[in-house]
Amino acid sequence: MIKRVLTLIFLVMLNGCTSKEGTYSIISSRPMNLYTLTANNELVAENVSTSVSKSQFLILPIGDDPKIDNAVEELVQKYQGDYMTNIEISYHTIRLLPLYSKNTWVIKGDVMRVLK
């Protein structure tokens, strides 16, 4: 009986959630000219992803707040591109109340390079 009660309490305290925040046609972490986006550009990397996260122990945050533009810039620099297309952004959270939580942004998409 005590094991069932403890298991139920643990399951109530442990929760998680995933939500799709949106899909975007084009994202860039720096200013872009509309002319360069309509020209023929080169696909550098297809269906790549990265994530940025923040953990919290009790009420104390561990690390900086995650920023989507930092993740986009990381992918663009990694594959030596200029912007991303066909982007899907999702948000994941896991919590073990009141001790620990982890929030993660996941960015997936294609990296493009502007042809000069």
Beta strands, then each sheet from edge to edge (+ up, - down):
strand 1: 14-27
strand 2: 41-57
strand 3: 60-62
strand 4: 83-96
strand 5: 100-114
sheet 1: 1+ 4- 5+ 2- 3+
end
